[in-house]
Structure formats: C-alpha cells, structure tokens
C-alpha cells in the first residue's frame, strides 16, 4: 500500500522478478520482488481506480484496466506508456488478459462486452463480443489460444468463444446459482473451472460444454477466484472472506 491508497490488483511478471500493483488512485507501481523496492517511478495516466493488471507472456508488456474506461499498455522495463490508451468500453474495465502468444489482449467491462485488441497495432480486431446480459466478470484464454471463456452475472452463465471466428461455441454453460466470478482453464485445456457467488466451483469439459462431476462445495463465502496448479492436479479457490481452499482434481 502506498500513500494510503488501496490495492485492487496484483500480478507477477513471468520471471517472478517484478510485482505490478494497481491502486485506487489510478497509479500502477512496479516492485522488485527481491528487494521490495520500486523498480521504477509509478506508472501514471489513469484517472480512476485500477481494477486489473496483467503481464504479457513474454513480459515485455503490462496491461492495466481502470474505472476510467481505458486500458493502457506499458513497457515495464522502461516504466513508460506504449502508445495511446485503448478506448471503446463505456463502463469500468474490470479485467485484462493476454492470449498465450501475447498477440491479443482481451478486456472485459461492466458494459456487458468483451473486447479484443491487437497488442502490436493497439487496434480492436473484432466487434465486441456480446451475448451476456450482465457485466462480464472474468475472461480466460485456453492454453492453445483457440477459445476464450467468459463468465458473467447474467443469469449465471459462462460462454465459450472461438478465437478464429469470434463466434460463440455451443450454448451457454449454465448451472451456477449466482454470479460467475472467475473462470480458468487447466494447463492441458481439458477442463474449465468456474467459481461463483453460489459458493461452489464447477468443472466443465470446454469441448462439449458439459459439466464434469458434481459441484465442489463447502466454501464459506463467494468464490472470487479459481486457479489451477502448473501440473493441473490441484485447484485453488479464493473466497470473499479471505479464506482459500485447495481441491485435488
């Protein structure tokens, strides 16, 4: 925390040497994880809360999404803005996510859309993905980059998108009894996990859209985040009350 600003987003660089921190005063700070000192001057430009930060897979870019409805791309080594802000969303940008090859950036917003950006040209590559009737809470690329999953608060659904045609694949995945807060693919891409306000995690086969097994229950509060271990055998759930649960998949 810096100058009494609240932290709303954190992300490690791919090599683990830098921690990016998004603050409610609109700044992004980069910390050296070895020394705990700032790696460069604060990244300034957003004029409202930073909700999400994400490093590209090669670590050469850092993306930040803000309540000012803009996305900014930064050079984390130089501590400088890369190009002009990415604009187009009409409400706060809650999450940003790079494709596995780093060529695309997905952003999700309270305006009910997912937008896709070319990280080289910084131009939109596709009309906004629409179909959710509520705010989009989470987006995740499959490991091979062939599909994108999005979770929403619209009737508790998850959608799968083909990244070649940018059309929805099959019907929405339904079953949760509350907002879908987080979606995450397993490292091999064979499973999709979703966490919800209904305090459960569900596992899905992204190829068929069918549920795999029974819901994982027992969480004390909303499941805000789900993530797989690197070998895909464990699934970590982070809940709104600060508790964490690890599942053996």
CORCOR-V379923 format. One record per residue. RES is the residue in three letters. PSI is psi in whole degrees, -180 to 180 (none if undefined). Layout:
res=RES psi=PSI
res=RES psi=PSI
This chain:
res=UNK psi=141
res=UNK psi=130
res=UNK psi=43
res=UNK psi=18
res=UNK psi=142
res=UNK psi=141
res=UNK psi=129
res=UNK psi=-13
res=UNK psi=143
res=UNK psi=151
res=UNK psi=137
res=UNK psi=147
res=UNK psi=159
res=UNK psi=-33
res=UNK psi=-1
res=UNK psi=5
res=UNK psi=-19
res=UNK psi=138
res=UNK psi=122
res=UNK psi=136
res=UNK psi=123
res=UNK psi=132
res=UNK psi=163
res=UNK psi=-7
res=UNK psi=8
res=UNK psi=0
res=UNK psi=158
res=UNK psi=130
res=UNK psi=142
res=UNK psi=122
res=UNK psi=136
res=UNK psi=119
res=UNK psi=-16
res=UNK psi=-39
res=UNK psi=-19
res=UNK psi=3
res=UNK psi=165
res=UNK psi=133
res=UNK psi=-22
res=UNK psi=-180
res=UNK psi=152
res=UNK psi=143
res=UNK psi=114
res=UNK psi=153
res=UNK psi=-40
res=UNK psi=145
res=UNK psi=19
res=UNK psi=179
res=UNK psi=137
res=UNK psi=115
res=UNK psi=-27
res=UNK psi=141
res=UNK psi=146
res=UNK psi=132
res=UNK psi=146
res=UNK psi=159
res=UNK psi=-33
res=UNK psi=-5
res=UNK psi=5
res=UNK psi=-13
res=UNK psi=150
res=UNK psi=129
res=UNK psi=145
res=UNK psi=138
res=UNK psi=144
res=UNK psi=165
res=UNK psi=-13
res=UNK psi=7
res=UNK psi=12
res=UNK psi=157
res=UNK psi=138
res=UNK psi=142
res=UNK psi=134
res=UNK psi=151
res=UNK psi=106
res=UNK psi=-22
res=UNK psi=-41
res=UNK psi=-19
res=UNK psi=35
res=UNK psi=154
res=UNK psi=140
res=UNK psi=107
res=UNK psi=-169
res=UNK psi=158
res=UNK psi=151
res=UNK psi=119
res=UNK psi=155
res=UNK psi=-32
res=UNK psi=149
res=UNK psi=3
res=UNK psi=173
res=UNK psi=140
res=UNK psi=113
res=UNK psi=-24
res=UNK psi=144
res=UNK psi=145
res=UNK psi=129
res=UNK psi=149
res=UNK psi=162
res=UNK psi=-30
res=UNK psi=-2
res=UNK psi=2
res=UNK psi=-24
res=UNK psi=151
res=UNK psi=126
res=UNK psi=139
res=UNK psi=141
res=UNK psi=149
res=UNK psi=165
res=UNK psi=-5
res=UNK psi=11
res=UNK psi=13
res=UNK psi=160
res=UNK psi=131
res=UNK psi=148
res=UNK psi=134
res=UNK psi=143
res=UNK psi=121
res=UNK psi=-17
res=UNK psi=-50
res=UNK psi=-17
res=UNK psi=29
res=UNK psi=153
res=UNK psi=141
res=UNK psi=-2
res=UNK psi=151
res=UNK psi=151
res=UNK psi=141
res=UNK psi=115
res=UNK psi=161
res=UNK psi=-24
res=UNK psi=140
res=UNK psi=2
res=UNK psi=-176
res=UNK psi=141
res=UNK psi=120
res=UNK psi=-24
res=UNK psi=145
res=UNK psi=149
res=UNK psi=129
res=UNK psi=145
res=UNK psi=157
res=UNK psi=-32
res=UNK psi=-1
res=UNK psi=7
res=UNK psi=-24
res=UNK psi=159
res=UNK psi=133
res=UNK psi=144
res=UNK psi=137
res=UNK psi=144
res=UNK psi=173
res=UNK psi=18
res=UNK psi=99
res=UNK psi=27
res=UNK psi=39
res=UNK psi=162
res=UNK psi=140
res=UNK psi=147
res=UNK psi=132
res=UNK psi=136
res=UNK psi=123
res=UNK psi=-3
res=UNK psi=-42
res=UNK psi=-16
res=UNK psi=39
res=UNK psi=156
res=UNK psi=140
res=UNK psi=112
res=UNK psi=-165
res=UNK psi=159
res=UNK psi=148
res=UNK psi=117
res=UNK psi=156
res=UNK psi=-31
res=UNK psi=152
res=UNK psi=18
res=UNK psi=176
res=UNK psi=141
res=UNK psi=112
res=UNK psi=-30
res=UNK psi=142
res=UNK psi=146
res=UNK psi=133
res=UNK psi=148
res=UNK psi=159
res=UNK psi=-31
res=UNK psi=-4
res=UNK psi=4
res=UNK psi=-13
res=UNK psi=148
res=UNK psi=126
res=UNK psi=145
res=UNK psi=137
res=UNK psi=146
res=UNK psi=165
res=UNK psi=-14
res=UNK psi=7
res=UNK psi=22
res=UNK psi=162
res=UNK psi=138
res=UNK psi=146
res=UNK psi=139
res=UNK psi=152
res=UNK psi=108
res=UNK psi=-20
res=UNK psi=-34
res=UNK psi=-19
res=UNK psi=11
res=UNK psi=149
res=UNK psi=145
res=UNK psi=111
res=UNK psi=-170
res=UNK psi=158
res=UNK psi=147
res=UNK psi=115
res=UNK psi=170
res=UNK psi=0
res=UNK psi=145
res=UNK psi=-17
res=UNK psi=-176
res=UNK psi=141
res=UNK psi=108
res=UNK psi=-27
res=UNK psi=140
res=UNK psi=142
res=UNK psi=141
res=UNK psi=152
res=UNK psi=165
res=UNK psi=-27
res=UNK psi=-1
res=UNK psi=6
res=UNK psi=-20
res=UNK psi=150
res=UNK psi=124
res=UNK psi=134
res=UNK psi=130
res=UNK psi=129
res=UNK psi=163
res=UNK psi=-26
res=UNK psi=6
res=UNK psi=-6
res=UNK psi=158
res=UNK psi=141
res=UNK psi=136
res=UNK psi=129
res=UNK psi=139
res=UNK psi=111
res=UNK psi=none
